Amino acid sequence: MNKAILLCGKICSGKSTYAERIRKQEKAVVLSCDEVMLALFDPLLGDRHDLISHRVQGYLYKKSVEIIEAGADVILDWGFWQKKHRDAARAFYEEKGIPCQFHYIELSDENWQRNIAERNKAVQAGECDAYFIDEGLAAKFQSLFEAPAPEEMDVWYENTRP
């Protein structure tokens, strides 16, 4: 049976790059909350960002079930920063009898800072569609992120960067 692969990791940890590699290996479909948000909404949504992001995730959950039932694996590329969100996702798929795997993308703080700097440079140059991460936003994301326990994850990938 096809499965859902859920990527857990900080913003700018390399989840999207990892998702693309897994997509090719597994012949899967990547569903990215950021991709939808940036395509449809102003990146500066302010207080409405979390509400709209939650709605987009709900929509992508429904689509993931349709895709799995149609015969393909699905990769959810949106971080699952908090344990309660990981638990809810696992329960969602278990209720539907769909296997799911959590993959954690871990990286050092030094590499995380390098990823943020490189991504911000690419965003400013118009080379990619992504959110610009200033120091305040990075600190906010860092405070929201709850690193998973090893028993929560099926795959633990260390992004060491070249």
Protein Blocks (a to p, Z undefined) as FASTA:
>chain_A
ZZdddddddehilpmmmmmmmmmmnopadddfklmmmmmpcfklojmlmmmmmmmmmmmm
mmmmmmmmnopacdddehjaafklmmmmmmmmmmnopacddddddddfklmmmmmmmmmm
mmmnopaccddddfklmmmmmmmpccddfklpmbdcddebZZ
